[in-house]
Amino acid sequence: MPDNSLYISVVDITKDYLGPASGRFIDRQIANHLDKKPGKLESRDMATLIEWLRVAFTILTDDKVLIDEYFSRIDGLTKRQSKLRRR
């Protein structure tokens, strides 16, 4: 697993929804859509990653409550990272 707290947080949140396949799922999203290694995930990548995650999640489920909950948590990571950068 890459040593990147943002990446780890995204995978940890995703595990609550996709289980043990979360690491591979997130790795593929980052590699295929951001063209970078998962350990290189940066807060500036989050908007694009979130767009692709939304596409993937809406294919996997039509449970709007679940999707909204997931993205609320992922958005929380982005806001937290933004606050940390401003310090």
C-alpha positions as semicolon CSV with decimal commas, in nm:
position;residue;x (nm);y (nm);z (nm)
1;M;0,000;0,000;0,000
2;P;0,138;0,342;-0,089
3;D;0,244;0,566;0,201
4;N;0,010;0,855;0,126
5;S;-0,246;0,960;0,387
6;L;-0,495;1,097;0,132
7;Y;-0,483;0,776;-0,070
8;I;-0,517;0,566;0,245
9;S;-0,816;0,772;0,358
10;V;-0,990;0,735;0,020
11;V;-0,937;0,358;0,028
12;D;-1,051;0,333;0,391
13;I;-1,376;0,515;0,317
14;T;-1,431;0,311;0,002
15;K;-1,383;-0,014;0,200
16;D;-1,704;0,062;0,388
17;Y;-1,889;0,041;0,055
18;L;-1,691;-0,201;-0,163
19;G;-1,511;-0,416;0,091
20;P;-1,171;-0,573;0,023
21;A;-1,175;-0,482;-0,348
22;S;-1,149;-0,113;-0,259
23;G;-0,773;-0,084;-0,295
24;R;-0,773;-0,230;-0,644
25;F;-1,076;-0,023;-0,740
26;I;-0,920;0,305;-0,626
27;D;-0,582;0,210;-0,777
28;R;-0,747;0,157;-1,116
29;Q;-0,936;0,484;-1,097
30;I;-0,619;0,676;-1,015
31;A;-0,400;0,498;-1,270
32;N;-0,653;0,509;-1,555
33;H;-0,806;0,852;-1,506
34;L;-0,529;1,052;-1,341
35;D;-0,241;0,872;-1,514
36;K;-0,037;0,844;-1,196
37;K;0,060;0,593;-0,931
38;P;-0,184;0,569;-0,638
39;G;0,081;0,677;-0,388
40;K;0,116;1,003;-0,579
41;L;-0,247;1,109;-0,520
42;E;-0,265;1,477;-0,427
43;S;-0,548;1,696;-0,306
44;R;-0,549;1,877;-0,641
45;D;-0,640;1,541;-0,803
46;M;-0,952;1,495;-0,596
47;A;-1,199;1,684;-0,817
48;T;-1,116;1,464;-1,116
49;L;-1,104;1,148;-0,905
50;I;-1,443;1,230;-0,753
51;E;-1,594;1,274;-1,101
52;W;-1,475;0,928;-1,205
53;L;-1,576;0,770;-0,876
54;R;-1,925;0,914;-0,920
55;V;-1,949;0,756;-1,267
56;A;-1,832;0,420;-1,133
57;F;-2,055;0,424;-0,827
58;T;-2,366;0,510;-1,027
59;I;-2,291;0,209;-1,246
60;L;-2,249;-0,014;-0,940
61;T;-2,562;0,096;-0,755
62;D;-2,870;0,310;-0,793
63;D;-2,896;0,363;-0,416
64;K;-2,892;0,743;-0,403
65;V;-2,864;0,754;-0,023
66;L;-2,556;0,530;-0,031
67;I;-2,398;0,732;-0,312
68;D;-2,466;1,062;-0,135
69;E;-2,322;0,929;0,189
70;Y;-2,006;0,803;0,019
71;F;-1,943;1,131;-0,162
72;S;-2,015;1,335;0,147
73;R;-1,737;1,147;0,321
74;I;-1,499;1,175;0,024
75;D;-1,576;1,548;-0,006
76;G;-1,492;1,579;0,363
77;L;-1,142;1,454;0,284
78;T;-1,099;1,721;0,022
79;K;-1,209;1,994;0,263
80;R;-0,979;1,861;0,535
81;Q;-0,683;1,853;0,295
82;S;-0,759;2,208;0,187
83;K;-0,755;2,329;0,549
84;L;-0,424;2,153;0,613
85;R;-0,263;2,321;0,311
86;R;-0,368;2,666;0,432
87;R;-0,191;2,624;0,767
